[in-house]
Amino acid sequence: MSKPESTPETAATEQPAVLNVDVVGDRMLGSVEQGDVSVVVEAPAGISADELEATLDEVPEKIERTAELFGGGEEL
């Protein structure tokens, strides 16, 4: 039986990003998918790109830290 190949670290960047944004009333729901990574954000419809970037700035590190805490320290 062959051993499954591990996913390369660059797998998500090798595929184009798919962006979808819906505005309903005063709320915006944005999603982006690239490879095996999906991100969904809900925010006020009038949020600026700078505000959104500042809000999401530390998200990758926080996700990694939380996964380590609750996943027993195993890498994703």
VEXDO-521745 format. One record per residue (C-alpha): residue number from 1; x, y, z. Coordinates in nm, 4 decimals, always signed. Example, Ala and Ser with C-alpha at 12.3 -4.5 7.8 and 13.67 -1.06 7.14 Angstrom:
BEGIN
+------+----------+----------+----------+
: resi :       xx :       yy :       zz :
+------+----------+----------+----------+
:    1 :  +1.2300 :  -0.4500 :  +0.7800 :
:    2 :  +1.3670 :  -0.1060 :  +0.7140 :
+------+----------+----------+----------+
//
This chain:
BEGIN
+------+----------+----------+----------+
: resi :       xx :       yy :       zz :
+------+----------+----------+----------+
:    1 :  +0.0000 :  +0.0000 :  +0.0000 :
:    2 :  +0.1459 :  +0.3369 :  -0.0974 :
:    3 :  +0.2008 :  +0.6090 :  +0.1567 :
:    4 :  -0.0202 :  +0.9184 :  +0.1017 :
:    5 :  +0.1727 :  +1.2277 :  -0.0010 :
:    6 :  +0.1734 :  +1.5158 :  +0.2440 :
:    7 :  +0.0235 :  +1.8439 :  +0.1324 :
:    8 :  +0.2950 :  +2.0906 :  +0.0310 :
:    9 :  +0.3099 :  +2.4109 :  +0.2345 :
:   10 :  +0.2443 :  +2.6091 :  -0.0832 :
:   11 :  -0.0661 :  +2.4124 :  -0.1849 :
:   12 :  -0.3106 :  +2.6960 :  -0.1128 :
:   13 :  -0.1090 :  +2.9521 :  -0.3078 :
:   14 :  -0.0897 :  +2.7319 :  -0.6167 :
:   15 :  -0.4613 :  +2.7732 :  -0.6807 :
:   16 :  -0.6457 :  +3.0954 :  -0.7637 :
:   17 :  -0.8404 :  +3.2659 :  -0.4854 :
:   18 :  -1.2184 :  +3.2624 :  -0.5203 :
:   19 :  -1.3773 :  +3.5721 :  -0.3657 :
:   20 :  -1.7470 :  +3.6170 :  -0.2933 :
:   21 :  -1.9003 :  +3.9260 :  -0.1295 :
:   22 :  -2.2668 :  +3.9775 :  -0.0416 :
:   23 :  -2.4124 :  +4.2964 :  +0.1076 :
:   24 :  -2.7421 :  +4.2681 :  +0.2906 :
:   25 :  -2.8698 :  +4.5803 :  +0.4589 :
:   26 :  -2.5882 :  +4.7276 :  +0.6643 :
:   27 :  -2.3810 :  +4.4063 :  +0.6777 :
:   28 :  -2.1227 :  +4.2598 :  +0.4422 :
:   29 :  -2.0394 :  +3.8909 :  +0.4250 :
:   30 :  -1.7178 :  +3.8148 :  +0.2444 :
:   31 :  -1.5595 :  +3.4787 :  +0.1804 :
:   32 :  -1.2414 :  +3.3742 :  +0.0100 :
:   33 :  -1.1305 :  +3.0233 :  -0.0747 :
:   34 :  -0.7871 :  +2.9271 :  -0.1966 :
:   35 :  -0.6954 :  +2.5637 :  -0.2167 :
:   36 :  -0.7835 :  +2.3983 :  +0.1126 :
:   37 :  -0.8140 :  +2.7294 :  +0.3046 :
:   38 :  -1.1454 :  +2.9149 :  +0.3489 :
:   39 :  -1.2047 :  +3.2408 :  +0.5338 :
:   40 :  -1.5426 :  +3.4036 :  +0.6039 :
:   41 :  -1.5791 :  +3.7571 :  +0.7413 :
:   42 :  -1.8905 :  +3.9456 :  +0.8476 :
:   43 :  -1.8523 :  +4.3207 :  +0.8952 :
:   44 :  -2.0356 :  +4.6506 :  +0.8572 :
:   45 :  -2.0991 :  +4.7201 :  +0.4887 :
:   46 :  -1.9069 :  +5.0492 :  +0.5017 :
:   47 :  -1.5848 :  +4.9126 :  +0.6547 :
:   48 :  -1.2687 :  +5.0382 :  +0.4873 :
:   49 :  -0.9939 :  +4.8103 :  +0.3602 :
:   50 :  -0.7576 :  +4.9603 :  +0.6225 :
:   51 :  -1.0018 :  +4.8865 :  +0.9079 :
:   52 :  -1.0561 :  +4.5310 :  +0.7865 :
:   53 :  -0.6828 :  +4.4707 :  +0.7466 :
:   54 :  -0.6118 :  +4.6032 :  +1.0976 :
:   55 :  -0.8863 :  +4.3840 :  +1.2449 :
:   56 :  -0.7609 :  +4.0683 :  +1.0717 :
:   57 :  -0.3881 :  +4.1401 :  +1.1118 :
:   58 :  -0.3174 :  +3.8870 :  +1.3885 :
:   59 :  -0.5745 :  +3.6238 :  +1.2893 :
:   60 :  -0.3309 :  +3.3663 :  +1.1402 :
:   61 :  -0.1131 :  +3.3668 :  +1.4540 :
:   62 :  -0.4188 :  +3.3443 :  +1.6816 :
:   63 :  -0.5594 :  +3.0514 :  +1.4838 :
:   64 :  -0.2263 :  +2.8705 :  +1.5027 :
:   65 :  -0.1921 :  +2.9341 :  +1.8782 :
:   66 :  -0.5493 :  +2.8204 :  +1.9472 :
:   67 :  -0.5028 :  +2.5059 :  +1.7356 :
:   68 :  -0.1890 :  +2.4225 :  +1.9332 :
:   69 :  -0.3721 :  +2.4717 :  +2.2662 :
:   70 :  -0.6726 :  +2.2595 :  +2.1760 :
:   71 :  -0.5041 :  +2.0166 :  +1.9373 :
:   72 :  -0.2439 :  +1.8944 :  +2.1807 :
:   73 :  +0.0356 :  +2.0887 :  +2.0144 :
:   74 :  +0.0173 :  +1.8981 :  +1.6871 :
:   75 :  +0.0910 :  +2.0910 :  +1.3710 :
:   76 :  -0.1921 :  +2.1446 :  +1.1256 :
+------+----------+----------+----------+
//
